[in-house]
Amino acid sequence: MLKRRAFLKLSVAAASALALPSGVFADEGSNDYKAIVIIYHSGGNDGLNMFIPSSDDEKRGYPNYAKIRDKIKVNNTPLQLPLDDEGRLDLSRGNPYALDDSLPKAYTKGFYRHSGIDVATNALMPEIAHLVDRGKVAIVTNMGNLIEPATKKELMEKTKPLPPFLFAHNHQTKLAMNGIASKLDYSGVAGRIYDNWQEINGGDIYGLNIAINHSEHLFYGDKTTPLIIHQNGPTAYFRIQREMYDNYLNRSKKDKFRALYNRLRQHSFSMQDTLINDWENSAPVWQTTNAYGTELFSMPSNTLLSQQKPILADGSMLKQLKSVAKWAYIGKNRGLRRQIFFIQDGGYDTHNNQTNQHAKKLRGLSLGLGDFYRALEEMGMENEVVTVTISDFGRSTGNNGDGTDHAWGGTYFVMGGAVRGGLYGKQPDLTLGSDDDLGHKGRLIPTTSMTQYYATLFKWFGIDEVLMDTILPELQNFEEQDLGFMV
């Protein structure tokens, strides 16, 4: 017998999935497709070793970085990206980062400098470095959960507020996914968009928000929930079980609760049938190869990667981004107008063994995004899909031997054909105990907020000023409300 509590939970979830339109889209005359892919680096990503300060500035540049980072610093060795005759990245004849077939050594070998900006890309990210050079990546420095602009003096004297439970993984993650730095008890920022845009895709079963493998608070609104799909595609019931369910659910029920339950289950099966059919029959098949000359979204061999076992690059991003590329293609061809995708990329809590652990993550991230962008280009969707990174927080500028600690401000990036490439935000003074350090460990005080970051993306996405106030109520605390990295 169906428990009342279980029934109510099921009814609420189904109601959100089947809800009638309630919001107003910013541009009713538009039928263009746009998608945002949010990659969450759980654990707190060390953006300082991803995009290294490369100027000669004594406080904000490489000299200070190298002094503070000590054993885990990336060496000041400029590397050259290997390009083919058409200017595409070509790693088939060797990797610029290769050093003694060791990923940890490659992690600190050197970096790729970029014209006109004062950060360089880690050696293990040649695919990202090439996209930076092409103007397809915007790097946002010293950003974090920030309620309003504040100086060290104001924060120490408590005349300006700190985000609650600063440096705690779970709380800072929730704030980043709220898009509101002052309140833990709040709906997810993408969930709030869907709450107000329930008609955006014409009531299609795909809705607005799709999470790969599992979801996070980001997608849960007051009225709506996400669609969660495994990276390998939707799973079907075995035929004999499905026939049994169909026969059972088609029986008439005198009890109204049972009848409603059966209708909800039938809707679920119908939805599953559509997802499976689309995945199996409408997904793209790519002809483009990756930078190694092999099939897109395939993990290159250890020989091609110039690394030895068991130090393997992380392949999870290849699988998840392949899934997103398929669903975005399907969504656009179904006539959807807007989609937001979520991917969790774990393993960034690098208190120790960073040259090994972070190395795997950076190589895997770059591999996945390099293939993802090539897939988008082949599908003609590179200007319609923007990929953004978020994290709990940045890591401390100071190191604890072979790792880093929880901090606050960090470096993030945005990728896409509609991105205006370059460096955004204010580079901080890296000196331990400086006016940019909340204490004496290198916990940088953000000068750019997550709210401003989201606002810049959402403006491109089509959210007008009126709705922006509802989605991001803290945006009014900041004079600069568009960081400028979207075309």
Order of alpha helices (4+ residues) and beta strands (2+ residues): alpha-beta-beta-alpha-alpha-beta-beta-alpha-beta-alpha-alpha-alpha-beta-beta-alpha-alpha-alpha-alpha-beta-alpha-beta-beta-beta-beta-beta-beta-alpha-alpha
